[in-house]
Amino acid sequence: MTQPIIDCELHDYIEVACMYGYQVRLVLKNQQIIEGQAKDIVTTAEKREFLVIENEQGRQQVELITLDKMQVLTTNAKFNEIFF
């Protein structure tokens, strides 16, 4: 069985957020909210993808398929809000 993945276009927005180190607010499908600086995308051996963000709690990994919305809090960003 293959792992579910997000659309490539949406993946590109996450990569841009990491490249520029945007401050983001993530709203997960379970309505949990996580804020922090987008740092990187990591892939496990099982092909699960995670967004690494850094905030006052340290580094956190958020699985991409759990994302519902990403809001960019950084001013003058290339985009403001993405829905998954």
N, C-alpha and C positions, 0 to 999 in steps of 0.2 A: 504494500500500500504506500502511495506517495503522500508526502506531507502537503497540506494546502499551502498555497503561496498567494501573495498579493500581486495585483496587476503591475506590469513593468513600469508604466507611466507613474503610478503612485510610488513605486520604489525609487524612481528618479528624484522625486521631491524629498524623500528621506535622505538620499545621498547628498542633495544640495544643502539641506539643513545641517548635515554633519560637516560638509566641506567648509561652510561659513561659520560653523559653531553657533548656530542660532539658539536662542533661548526659546523653548517650546513648552506648550501645555498639551499633554496627551490625555485624551478622554478614551478610556477603554470600553469595550463592549459591555462590561459589567458596571459601567458608570464610574469606576475609580478614576481619579485625576492624579496625574504625575507631572510635575514641572521640573525642568532642568535644562542644561545645555546639551544639545545633540553632539555626540562625540564620534560614534562609529557604528557600523553594522557588522555583526559577527554571525557566522554560520557554524552550526554544530556538525558533528559527523553524521547525525541523523537528518541533515539538510533543514533544520529549523533555523529561522533567521530572527535575530534580536537587534533592536536598536539600543545602543549603549548611551545612557544619559548620565550627566554628573550634576548632583545637587548637594544640599547640605547633609544629606544622609550618605553621601559617597557616590560610587558608581552603581547604577542599576541597569539591569537588562530587561527590556520589555519585548516580548515576542510580537513580531509584526502582525501576525494574524489576529491578535487580540485588540488591535487599534480600531477605534471607531472614528476618531477625529484627531487631527493635529493642528493646533493653532500656533502660529509663530508670534512670539512676544517681542522679538527684536525689531526696532524701528527701521524703516526703509529696507525691509527684506524683499527678496525677489517674489515672494508669495505670502499670503496671510493665513489661509485656512484650507485644509485638505480633508475630505471625507473619504473614509475607506469603506 
